[in-house]
Amino acid sequence: MNDPRNQPQYQVRFGFGRRQAQELSAGADVVVWADALANGSTPVPELPGTFSILAAGTGAAAAVADWVIAQQELKGDRFTVAVIAAGDPDGGFTVDDLLAGGAIVDALADAGIDYISPEAASAVAAFTGLKSAHNHLLSASTAGQQLIEDAGRGALDAAIVSNTAASFAIIQHSRELVRE
């Protein structure tokens, strides 16, 4: 029986941290690890399965959506996406990753993959509602302030610039679909 916490009926699912990455990856074609201030504190988890894993920030949202559309065309069928906000190292909520995940889900919806879970819709609402304050929120967030404390303001500024990059990393390719 499908567990409703896994959001199995939705094409785009959303969750936070490693535990939800494990739960939501079941039946997914791709897991997108959304990490806005990718400073290595919450690395992409190893997940067993035959899906692809991408790591992306806010700026890569459109590129991720394009990649997903191309993979869906290769598959010739519905392509299921689990967008996971990295969160803090303990899997807890972080606003920076919520916004990155919301940007990715929003780009997927704009590309036509819009059968999204309520959790994913909430992340989109957060991103679109706060888009104009995005960089300020990254620097003022708990994660941003922690990065300043740990590595200095320059590290935060570099992470914010990196977050705007339109590129993403392919961490793991599905054994079934491989396309560059």
Order of alpha helices (4+ residues) and beta strands (2+ residues): beta-alpha-beta-beta-alpha-beta-alpha-alpha-alpha-alpha-alpha-beta
